[in-house]
Amino acid sequence: QVQLVESGGGLVQPGGSLTLSCAASGSIVETWTMGWYRQAPGKQRELVAEITRLAVTNYSDSVKGRFTISRDNAKNLVYLQMNSLKPEDAAVYYCKSRSGLASRAEYWGQGTQVTVSS
């Protein structure tokens, strides 16, 4: 099984920056694709960004140019650097893994709260 633990959430002012971390425990193939998702109250959980083990990335249009996803394969860590934060970025942010095998098995972290407020 894959275990994912997020950290780094907190309170930040609009225009500020915050970096989230996700510590992953799992095999190379089971953590082939890693992603960050977010969910605000009353809204659907949505993709923020994802990255493969080969560093191919995909971003939501709403965060493109402001957020950067990266990973350290040796340390099995995934990061989400968030700049120019807006109030609409406030949500619980979740780390997710997706297997590179045919099963496409997915695992989720517990989430970390990001609050953007002045």
Backbone as CSV, one residue per row, in Angstrom:
resi,resn,N_x,N_y,N_z,CA_x,CA_y,CA_z,C_x,C_y,C_z
1,GLN,0.818,-1.192,0.000,0.000,0.000,0.000,0.863,1.257,0.000
2,VAL,0.265,2.318,-0.488,0.906,3.610,-0.507,0.378,4.433,0.658
3,GLN,1.283,5.081,1.363,0.905,5.994,2.430,1.372,7.392,2.064
4,LEU,0.493,8.366,2.229,0.783,9.738,1.862,0.478,10.650,3.039
5,VAL,1.417,11.515,3.383,1.246,12.436,4.492,1.589,13.843,4.042
6,GLU,0.592,14.729,4.072,0.798,16.119,3.676,1.203,16.969,4.872
7,SER,1.903,18.048,4.584,2.258,19.019,5.604,2.492,20.369,4.934
8,GLY,2.533,21.416,5.733,2.850,22.737,5.225,1.683,23.688,5.089
9,GLY,0.480,23.209,5.342,-0.680,24.080,5.248,-0.678,25.120,6.356
10,GLY,-1.493,26.140,6.172,-1.583,27.189,7.169,-2.290,28.410,6.643
11,LEU,-2.128,29.509,7.365,-2.750,30.775,7.014,-1.759,31.671,6.295
12,VAL,-2.193,32.245,5.191,-1.353,33.156,4.432,-2.219,34.288,3.898
13,GLN,-1.633,35.463,3.750,-2.359,36.608,3.214,-2.447,36.545,1.699
14,PRO,-3.476,37.155,1.111,-3.547,37.207,-0.350,-2.260,37.780,-0.932
15,GLY,-1.788,37.157,-1.999,-0.542,37.569,-2.609,0.672,36.876,-2.027
16,GLY,0.477,36.163,-0.944,1.568,35.480,-0.285,1.894,34.135,-0.906
17,SER,2.836,33.440,-0.286,3.300,32.154,-0.787,3.275,31.102,0.301
18,LEU,3.177,29.870,-0.127,3.162,28.737,0.780,3.627,27.515,0.010
19,THR,4.354,26.639,0.666,4.801,25.408,0.034,4.292,24.203,0.810
20,LEU,3.622,23.311,0.115,3.114,22.087,0.703,4.053,20.932,0.385
21,SER,4.119,19.977,1.289,4.942,18.798,1.097,4.101,17.549,1.259
22,CYS,4.455,16.519,0.523,3.797,15.227,0.628,4.864,14.155,0.713
23,ALA,4.885,13.443,1.823,5.814,12.343,2.005,5.114,11.059,1.595
24,ALA,5.683,10.362,0.632,5.071,9.160,0.089,5.858,7.918,0.478
25,SER,5.129,6.877,0.796,5.727,5.575,1.067,5.095,4.572,0.110
26,GLY,5.868,4.097,-0.838,5.340,3.166,-1.827,6.380,2.854,-2.885
27,SER,6.054,1.911,-3.747,6.982,1.496,-4.783,7.068,2.535,-5.896
28,ILE,8.060,2.366,-6.738,8.253,3.263,-7.872,7.037,3.277,-8.781
29,VAL,6.520,2.105,-9.117,5.398,2.032,-10.040,4.098,2.483,-9.387
30,GLU,3.941,2.242,-8.093,2.702,2.614,-7.423,2.591,4.120,-7.199
31,THR,3.698,4.805,-7.244,3.708,6.263,-7.106,4.205,6.921,-8.384
32,TRP,3.864,6.323,-9.518,4.332,6.846,-10.798,3.842,8.270,-11.048
33,THR,2.573,8.494,-10.796,2.002,9.825,-10.939,1.571,10.330,-9.576
34,MET,2.017,11.508,-9.217,1.641,12.140,-7.964,0.918,13.443,-8.277
35,GLY,-0.074,13.750,-7.489,-0.829,14.958,-7.757,-1.309,15.658,-6.504
36,TRP,-1.629,16.918,-6.678,-2.259,17.712,-5.636,-3.667,18.063,-6.083
37,TYR,-4.619,17.825,-5.214,-6.007,18.175,-5.437,-6.465,19.067,-4.294
38,ARG,-7.535,19.789,-4.510,-8.067,20.622,-3.440,-9.586,20.578,-3.447
39,GLN,-10.154,20.816,-2.279,-11.597,20.825,-2.134,-12.007,21.899,-1.141
40,ALA,-12.800,22.829,-1.618,-13.374,23.862,-0.776,-14.768,23.421,-0.349
41,PRO,-15.285,23.943,0.770,-16.618,23.553,1.231,-17.679,23.752,0.160
42,GLY,-18.504,22.727,-0.061,-19.575,22.811,-1.031,-19.154,22.666,-2.474
43,LYS,-17.884,22.409,-2.713,-17.393,22.278,-4.074,-16.813,20.891,-4.336
44,GLN,-16.694,20.560,-5.611,-16.091,19.298,-6.014,-14.584,19.340,-5.787
45,ARG,-14.026,18.181,-5.494,-12.585,18.096,-5.408,-12.015,18.244,-6.819
46,GLU,-11.001,19.072,-6.958,-10.469,19.362,-8.271,-8.960,19.177,-8.327
47,LEU,-8.496,18.845,-9.508,-7.062,18.730,-9.744,-6.411,20.099,-9.674
48,VAL,-5.296,20.175,-8.980,-4.477,21.377,-8.957,-3.283,21.185,-9.890
49,ALA,-2.547,20.113,-9.668,-1.388,19.804,-10.493,-0.997,18.352,-10.291
50,GLU,-0.341,17.774,-11.276,0.166,16.424,-11.137,1.503,16.307,-11.839
51,ILE,2.263,15.311,-11.437,3.597,15.124,-11.973,3.938,13.643,-12.003
52,THR,4.547,13.192,-13.089,4.968,11.804,-13.190,6.381,11.649,-12.656
53,ARG,6.809,10.406,-12.541,8.158,10.146,-12.068,9.201,10.709,-13.029
54,LEU,8.819,10.875,-14.287,9.710,11.448,-15.279,9.549,12.961,-15.396
55,ALA,8.840,13.554,-14.441,8.699,15.001,-14.315,7.812,15.646,-15.376
56,VAL,6.934,14.872,-15.989,5.926,15.452,-16.866,4.830,16.039,-15.982
57,THR,4.473,17.285,-16.210,3.527,17.977,-15.339,2.247,18.364,-16.056
58,ASN,1.218,18.566,-15.266,-0.073,19.003,-15.755,-0.692,19.904,-14.696
59,TYR,-1.148,21.095,-15.096,-1.704,22.060,-14.164,-3.116,22.458,-14.527
60,SER,-3.897,22.749,-13.509,-5.173,23.391,-13.731,-4.930,24.796,-14.264
61,ASP,-5.781,25.242,-15.175,-5.622,26.582,-15.737,-5.672,27.663,-14.655
62,SER,-6.392,27.415,-13.590,-6.561,28.410,-12.546,-5.295,28.655,-11.729
63,VAL,-4.344,27.729,-11.780,-3.122,27.882,-11.000,-1.878,27.973,-11.866
64,LYS,-2.031,27.749,-13.151,-0.893,27.772,-14.062,-0.194,29.126,-14.006
65,GLY,1.111,29.089,-13.843,1.889,30.306,-13.743,2.078,30.792,-12.328
66,ARG,1.287,30.266,-11.388,1.400,30.658,-9.989,1.913,29.528,-9.106
67,PHE,1.503,28.303,-9.427,1.893,27.141,-8.638,2.915,26.310,-9.398
68,THR,3.775,25.633,-8.667,4.753,24.737,-9.261,4.781,23.429,-8.489
69,ILE,4.584,22.328,-9.197,4.686,21.018,-8.580,6.055,20.437,-8.911
70,SER,6.650,19.775,-7.943,7.948,19.155,-8.149,8.044,17.919,-7.275
71,ARG,9.036,17.092,-7.541,9.221,15.904,-6.726,10.683,15.543,-6.618
72,ASP,11.019,14.932,-5.510,12.353,14.424,-5.253,12.194,12.915,-5.152
73,ASN,12.503,12.216,-6.224,12.292,10.775,-6.257,13.149,10.032,-5.232
74,ALA,14.360,10.513,-4.997,15.248,9.860,-4.041,14.686,9.907,-2.630
75,LYS,14.043,11.021,-2.281,13.478,11.181,-0.946,11.997,10.832,-0.890
76,ASN,11.415,10.529,-2.058,9.998,10.207,-2.158,9.126,11.338,-1.605
77,LEU,9.452,12.553,-2.014,8.721,13.735,-1.591,8.153,14.466,-2.803
78,VAL,6.978,15.024,-2.622,6.328,15.830,-3.641,5.998,17.182,-3.037
79,TYR,6.222,18.237,-3.801,6.005,19.585,-3.305,5.016,20.342,-4.179
80,LEU,4.366,21.293,-3.572,3.540,22.231,-4.312,3.892,23.626,-3.815
81,GLN,4.601,24.368,-4.639,4.948,25.744,-4.320,3.842,26.640,-4.836
82,MET,3.231,27.390,-3.943,2.098,28.230,-4.283,2.480,29.694,-4.093
83,ASN,2.422,30.452,-5.161,2.728,31.876,-5.131,1.505,32.682,-5.526
84,SER,1.529,33.963,-5.201,0.441,34.880,-5.550,-0.919,34.305,-5.173
85,LEU,-1.014,33.839,-3.955,-2.225,33.172,-3.504,-3.427,34.109,-3.479
86,LYS,-4.568,33.559,-3.859,-5.827,34.280,-3.893,-6.795,33.657,-2.896
87,PRO,-7.786,34.420,-2.439,-8.773,33.850,-1.519,-9.441,32.596,-2.076
88,GLU,-9.641,32.522,-3.378,-10.269,31.355,-3.978,-9.375,30.119,-3.979
89,ASP,-8.119,30.275,-3.599,-7.227,29.134,-3.454,-7.425,28.418,-2.123
90,ALA,-8.134,29.032,-1.207,-8.358,28.433,0.105,-9.129,27.131,-0.033
91,ALA,-8.620,26.079,0.561,-9.232,24.758,0.471,-8.415,23.779,1.292
92,VAL,-8.928,22.568,1.402,-8.124,21.475,1.920,-7.390,20.877,0.737
93,TYR,-6.090,20.792,0.836,-5.268,20.264,-0.245,-4.878,18.823,0.056
94,TYR,-5.086,17.955,-0.926,-4.819,16.537,-0.776,-3.735,16.072,-1.734
95,CYS,-2.886,15.217,-1.254,-1.886,14.558,-2.070,-2.460,13.239,-2.564
96,LYS,-2.240,12.920,-3.820,-2.754,11.676,-4.395,-1.695,10.979,-5.227
97,SER,-1.674,9.669,-5.149,-0.804,8.859,-5.994,-1.652,8.053,-6.964
98,ARG,-1.084,7.736,-8.122,-1.751,6.872,-9.088,-0.717,5.920,-9.657
99,SER,-1.062,4.653,-9.686,-0.136,3.628,-10.125,0.126,3.695,-11.620
100,GLY,1.338,3.346,-11.998,1.687,3.233,-13.396,1.338,1.877,-13.978
101,LEU,0.871,0.977,-13.135,0.435,-0.332,-13.583,-0.980,-0.263,-14.124
102,ALA,-1.424,-1.362,-14.726,-2.747,-1.403,-15.341,-3.877,-1.152,-14.345
103,SER,-3.651,-1.454,-13.080,-4.673,-1.250,-12.062,-5.031,0.214,-11.872
104,ARG,-4.070,1.087,-12.119,-4.224,2.534,-11.922,-4.694,2.854,-10.504
105,ALA,-4.266,2.047,-9.550,-4.682,2.211,-8.165,-4.321,3.593,-7.643
106,GLU,-5.234,4.174,-6.890,-5.051,5.511,-6.341,-5.103,5.499,-4.819
107,TYR,-4.298,6.358,-4.216,-4.285,6.529,-2.773,-4.284,8.013,-2.459
108,TRP,-4.867,8.346,-1.323,-5.010,9.739,-0.919,-4.407,9.993,0.449
109,GLY,-3.873,11.190,0.625,-3.421,11.620,1.926,-4.586,12.161,2.731
110,GLN,-4.316,12.604,3.946,-5.371,13.064,4.841,-5.790,14.505,4.584
111,GLY,-4.980,15.242,3.874,-5.287,16.620,3.555,-4.647,17.609,4.508
112,THR,-4.384,18.802,4.012,-3.855,19.884,4.827,-4.576,21.176,4.447
113,GLN,-4.962,21.933,5.444,-5.774,23.133,5.235,-4.925,24.323,4.814
114,VAL,-5.363,24.986,3.758,-4.749,26.232,3.316,-5.800,27.332,3.412
115,THR,-5.510,28.343,4.199,-6.414,29.467,4.365,-5.753,30.724,3.832
116,VAL,-6.448,31.430,2.959,-5.936,32.667,2.373,-6.858,33.797,2.812
117,SER,-6.364,34.629,3.700,-7.185,35.685,4.266,-6.316,36.812,4.784
118,SER,-6.846,38.028,4.689,-6.158,39.186,5.231,-6.625,39.493,6.649
